[in-house]
Amino acid sequence: MSRTREKRVGEQLHVNERPVKFTYWPILRRGRGRATTQTQVFTNDPWGLIRASLNEIENDQIRTDAEYYFEQSVDFQKAYNNSTSIASKPLLLYYCMMNLVKTLLLKRGFKPSVDEAKHGLQESNSDLSFENHKLVYYRSSGTTSNLFDDFYQFLTNDRLKNRAIIKLSDIVYQILNGHRIMCSSTRSAEKFISLKDITLLNNDDNELWMNFKVEKHDLRRLRVSVKDFLKRTDLKDNFSHVSSDGIYYEFELDTPITHGGWPSDYLEQLSNKLIPPTWVVLSSSKPYRKYYAYMANKSDNELVLPQLASIYAFSFYLSSITRYRPSQFKKIMKSNYSTFVSEFINNQLVQFVYLVASEFAKRDVVKPSIV
């Protein structure tokens, strides 16, 4: 039994008499007015939502460029959907993602131009086996734009070292869709833990914080202690174990955020306490977005990328070997990794597009239930 600290007393946060749910984009600001809470956007056509958002770009040249890259992405997506060849799909998948990322950076004002942007990733010439292969990361400079570095900065407001090494064996386990397939193929322990009942709370002292739960069974079957769970997910920096029952361990934000009577103004700050260590998977049924924490191998100095960056980097790798080393791709598709790679190639794009659509909208974009 792990040691716990005393659980804070409070009630679920309500704004305008509605409970506030955890999200990466909790508020909407218009002008200088107070922040208001946001709801989810349901759509079967995230591409249409992205296309409409480009009209918000005020600069004519930037809007024209964004529309151009967006149309390229759409064309690659159509070719990808119509392709029946596993040999060509990785290339179509990557270029669809690449042009969508270019569009995103222009739309969000991160870059005024992505003309002549380089990939920013390159295969290492060392061991070419799937287990030991590496990618090399290149930073952008004043004269050179490297798209992966720009995307990484956009997602993290940080940068990796120039010519940093990204091990393929790291990023494949960081891809949530197909994770159990990958772990089964390699007989490795799973690294994702589902976060349940993420709840935003407040009290009469105008303090805000959040709690979440983890199923005891999940940690026990992976032989992970509460202490190691917090350490490997980096949640230890902000959260502590505060209670347990027969099913769950409960965790709570250590330091509450004090507000002056307008909690919605501080929701973004609160959400940021949980965003960096979490991944999300989308579904067409409630709760529509399910959150997970990733347990890195701290002893191996595992490089953990943001969810979208790991998907993008692995897509680059598959497109690269498809173009330049088709024999290596064939070898992978005959190995134990083939099921995971097929799952990624055939099903990852839908999740990627919905996640990126949320970045365009700065709001949860989800697929509606079938009625």
C-alpha positions in Angstrom: 0.0 0.0 0.0 1.5 3.4 -1.0 1.6 6.3 1.4 -1.1 9.0 0.8 -1.5 12.6 1.8 -4.8 14.0 3.0 -7.3 14.5 0.2 -8.5 18.1 -0.3 -12.2 18.8 0.3 -14.1 20.4 -2.5 -16.9 20.0 -5.1 -16.9 19.5 -8.8 -16.5 22.8 -10.6 -19.5 24.3 -12.3 -19.6 27.3 -14.6 -23.0 28.7 -15.5 -24.6 25.8 -13.6 -22.9 23.3 -15.8 -20.2 20.8 -14.8 -16.8 21.6 -16.4 -15.1 18.7 -18.0 -11.3 18.3 -18.6 -10.1 19.2 -22.0 -7.0 20.4 -23.7 -8.9 23.6 -24.8 -11.2 24.5 -21.9 -11.9 28.2 -22.7 -12.7 30.6 -25.4 -11.7 34.2 -25.3 -13.3 36.9 -27.4 -11.6 40.3 -27.3 -11.0 41.5 -23.7 -14.0 39.9 -22.2 -14.1 37.1 -19.7 -13.2 33.6 -20.8 -16.1 31.2 -21.4 -16.0 27.4 -21.3 -16.2 25.4 -24.5 -18.1 22.4 -25.5 -17.1 19.6 -28.0 -17.6 20.0 -31.7 -19.2 16.9 -33.3 -18.5 16.3 -37.0 -18.2 13.5 -39.5 -16.1 15.8 -41.7 -13.1 17.2 -39.9 -11.7 18.1 -43.3 -14.6 20.5 -43.8 -14.1 22.1 -40.4 -10.4 22.6 -41.2 -11.1 24.1 -44.6 -13.6 26.6 -43.1 -11.1 27.7 -40.5 -8.7 28.9 -43.1 -11.1 31.8 -43.9 -10.0 33.2 -40.6 -6.5 33.9 -41.8 -6.3 37.7 -42.4 -3.1 37.8 -44.5 -4.0 37.1 -48.2 -0.7 35.4 -49.0 -0.6 33.2 -46.0 -4.3 32.2 -46.5 -3.5 31.3 -50.2 -0.5 29.2 -49.1 -2.5 27.5 -46.4 -5.3 26.6 -48.9 -2.8 25.3 -51.3 -1.1 22.9 -48.8 -4.5 21.9 -47.5 -5.7 20.9 -51.0 -2.6 18.9 -51.4 -3.3 17.1 -48.2 -6.8 16.4 -49.3 -5.6 15.0 -52.6 -3.1 12.7 -50.9 -5.9 11.6 -48.5 -8.1 10.7 -51.4 -5.3 8.8 -53.1 -4.6 7.0 -49.8 -8.2 6.0 -49.4 -8.4 4.6 -52.9 -5.1 2.8 -52.7 -5.2 -1.0 -52.4 -1.4 -1.4 -52.2 0.3 -1.6 -48.8 3.5 -0.6 -50.6 2.3 2.9 -51.7 0.1 3.8 -48.7 2.9 4.8 -46.3 4.1 7.4 -48.8 0.6 8.8 -49.4 0.0 8.8 -45.6 3.1 10.8 -44.8 2.5 13.4 -47.5 -1.1 13.8 -46.4 0.1 14.4 -42.8 3.0 16.6 -43.9 0.8 19.0 -45.9 -1.8 19.1 -43.1 0.9 20.1 -40.6 2.1 22.9 -43.0 -1.4 24.1 -43.1 -1.7 24.0 -39.3 1.5 26.0 -38.8 0.3 28.7 -41.2 -3.3 28.8 -39.8 -2.2 29.1 -36.2 0.3 31.9 -37.0 3.4 29.8 -36.0 5.1 30.4 -39.3 4.5 33.1 -41.9 5.8 30.7 -44.6 6.7 27.1 -45.0 8.1 27.5 -48.5 11.1 25.2 -49.1 10.7 23.6 -45.7 12.8 20.4 -45.3 11.5 17.3 -43.6 13.7 17.8 -40.6 14.1 14.1 -40.1 16.5 11.7 -41.7 17.2 8.0 -41.4 20.4 7.1 -39.7 22.9 5.0 -41.7 23.6 2.7 -38.8 21.8 -0.5 -38.0 18.8 -0.7 -40.4 16.9 -3.3 -38.5 13.4 -2.3 -37.2 14.5 -3.0 -33.6 17.6 -0.8 -33.7 17.0 1.8 -36.4 17.2 5.5 -35.6 16.1 8.9 -37.0 18.2 12.0 -36.9 16.4 15.3 -35.9 17.5 18.6 -37.4 16.7 22.0 -36.0 15.4 24.9 -38.0 17.6 28.0 -38.3 17.3 31.5 -39.5 17.9 30.4 -43.1 16.5 26.8 -43.0 13.1 25.5 -42.0 12.9 21.9 -40.8 9.3 21.0 -40.6 9.5 18.4 -37.8 11.4 20.9 -35.6 8.8 23.5 -36.3 6.0 21.0 -35.5 7.7 19.9 -32.3 8.2 23.6 -31.2 4.5 24.3 -31.9 3.4 21.3 -29.8 5.8 21.8 -26.9 7.2 25.4 -27.0 10.6 23.6 -26.7 13.2 22.1 -28.9 15.4 19.0 -29.0 19.1 19.1 -29.5 20.3 19.6 -33.1 21.1 16.2 -34.7 19.3 14.5 -31.7 18.8 10.8 -32.2 15.2 9.4 -32.1 15.2 5.7 -31.6 12.5 3.9 -33.6 12.2 1.5 -30.6 11.1 4.5 -28.5 8.5 6.0 -30.8 6.6 2.8 -31.8 5.6 2.2 -28.2 4.4 5.8 -27.9 1.8 5.3 -30.6 -1.4 4.6 -28.7 -3.4 3.0 -31.5 -2.0 -0.4 -31.9 0.0 -0.3 -28.7 -1.1 -3.6 -27.3 -0.5 -5.2 -30.7 3.1 -3.9 -30.6 3.6 -5.1 -27.1 2.2 -8.5 -27.9 4.5 -8.8 -30.9 7.6 -8.1 -28.9 6.4 -9.6 -25.6 6.9 -6.3 -23.9 5.0 -4.8 -21.0 2.4 -2.2 -21.9 3.2 1.4 -21.2 -0.1 3.2 -21.4 -2.4 3.6 -18.3 -5.9 4.8 -18.7 -6.8 7.9 -16.6 -10.4 7.6 -15.3 -12.8 10.2 -13.9 -10.7 13.3 -14.5 -12.6 15.8 -12.3 -12.1 19.6 -11.9 -12.8 20.8 -8.4 -13.0 24.0 -6.4 -13.8 25.1 -2.8 -15.0 28.1 -0.9 -11.5 29.5 -0.7 -11.6 30.0 -4.5 -9.1 27.2 -5.1 -9.1 25.1 -8.3 -7.5 21.7 -8.7 -8.2 18.3 -10.4 -8.3 14.7 -9.4 -8.1 11.5 -11.5 -8.2 7.8 -10.9 -6.3 4.7 -12.1 -7.6 1.2 -11.9 -5.6 -0.9 -9.4 -5.8 -3.8 -11.8 -3.9 -1.9 -14.5 -0.9 -1.3 -12.3 -1.0 -4.7 -10.7 -1.0 -6.7 -13.9 2.0 -4.6 -15.1 3.7 -4.9 -11.8 4.0 -1.2 -11.4 3.8 0.5 -8.0 2.0 3.8 -7.5 5.4 5.5 -6.9 6.8 4.1 -10.2 3.7 5.1 -12.0 4.0 8.7 -10.9 7.7 8.7 -11.7 7.6 7.1 -15.1 4.7 9.3 -16.3 6.2 12.5 -14.9 3.0 13.1 -13.0 5.0 13.1 -9.8 5.9 16.7 -10.5 2.3 17.9 -9.9 0.2 15.0 -8.5 0.1 12.8 -5.4 -1.7 9.7 -4.4 -4.5 10.7 -2.0 -6.9 7.8 -1.6 -7.7 4.2 -2.6 -10.7 1.9 -2.6 -11.3 -1.6 -3.9 -11.0 -0.6 -7.5 -9.1 2.7 -7.9 -6.1 4.7 -6.8 -7.0 8.4 -6.7 -4.5 11.2 -7.5 -4.8 14.9 -6.8 -3.0 18.1 -8.0 -0.6 19.1 -5.2 -0.8 22.9 -5.5 -4.3 24.3 -6.2 -4.7 27.4 -8.3 -6.3 30.4 -6.6 -8.8 32.5 -8.6 -10.6 35.7 -7.8 -14.1 34.5 -8.3 -13.9 33.8 -12.0 -12.6 30.2 -12.3 -13.0 30.1 -16.1 -10.1 32.6 -16.4 -7.8 30.0 -14.9 -9.0 26.8 -16.5 -6.3 26.8 -19.2 -3.6 27.1 -16.5 -5.3 24.2 -14.7 -5.5 21.9 -17.7 -1.9 22.5 -18.5 -0.9 20.6 -15.4 -2.1 17.4 -17.0 -1.7 18.0 -20.7 2.0 17.2 -21.3 2.0 13.7 -19.8 -1.2 12.6 -21.5 -2.3 11.0 -24.7 -5.8 10.8 -26.1 -7.8 8.3 -28.2 -11.0 9.3 -29.9 -14.1 7.2 -30.1 -17.6 7.7 -31.5 -19.3 7.0 -28.2 -19.2 8.7 -24.8 -16.9 10.0 -23.4 -15.6 10.5 -27.0 -12.0 11.3 -25.8 -10.2 8.9 -23.5 -7.0 10.0 -21.8 -3.9 7.9 -21.0 -0.6 8.4 -19.3 2.6 7.0 -20.9 5.1 5.2 -18.6 8.6 5.9 -20.1 11.7 3.8 -19.4 13.6 6.3 -17.3 16.6 3.9 -16.9 17.0 3.8 -20.7 16.8 7.6 -21.2 13.8 7.1 -23.5 13.0 10.1 -25.5 9.3 10.8 -25.2 7.7 12.8 -28.0 4.3 14.5 -28.0 1.5 12.2 -29.3 1.2 13.9 -32.7 5.0 14.1 -33.1 5.5 10.4 -32.6 2.8 9.5 -35.1 4.3 11.9 -37.6 7.9 10.6 -37.1 6.9 7.0 -37.6 4.9 7.9 -40.7 8.1 9.6 -42.0 10.1 6.5 -41.4 7.6 4.2 -43.2 7.5 6.6 -46.2 11.3 6.7 -46.3 11.9 3.0 -46.4 9.0 2.6 -48.9 10.8 5.0 -51.2 14.5 4.1 -50.7 14.6 0.6 -49.2 11.5 -1.3 -50.4 13.3 -4.6 -49.5 13.5 -3.5 -45.9 9.8 -2.7 -45.9 9.0 -6.1 -47.3 11.1 -7.7 -44.6 9.2 -5.8 -41.9 5.8 -6.9 -43.4 7.0 -10.5 -43.0 8.1 -10.0 -39.4 6.4 -10.0 -36.0 5.9 -6.3 -36.5 3.7 -6.6 -39.6 0.3 -6.5 -37.7 1.3 -3.3 -35.9 2.6 -1.6 -39.0 -0.5 -2.6 -41.0 -2.7 -1.3 -38.2 -0.8 2.0 -38.3 -0.9 2.4 -42.1 -4.6 1.5 -42.5 -6.1 3.2 -39.5 -3.9 5.9 -38.0 -4.9 8.7 -40.4 -8.4 9.2 -39.1 -7.2 9.7 -35.5 -4.5 12.0 -36.7 -6.8 14.2 -38.7 -9.3 14.5 -35.8 -6.5 15.4 -33.4 -5.1 18.0 -35.8 -8.6 19.4 -36.4 -8.7 20.0 -32.7 -5.5 22.0 -33.0 -7.0 24.1 -35.8 -10.1 24.8 -33.8 -8.4 25.0 -30.4 -11.4 22.9 -29.2 -12.3 19.2 -28.9 -13.3 17.9 -32.3 -14.9 14.5 -32.1 -16.8 12.0 -34.2 -20.5 11.8 -33.3 -22.3 8.6 -32.4 -24.2 6.7 -35.0 -27.9 7.3 -34.3 
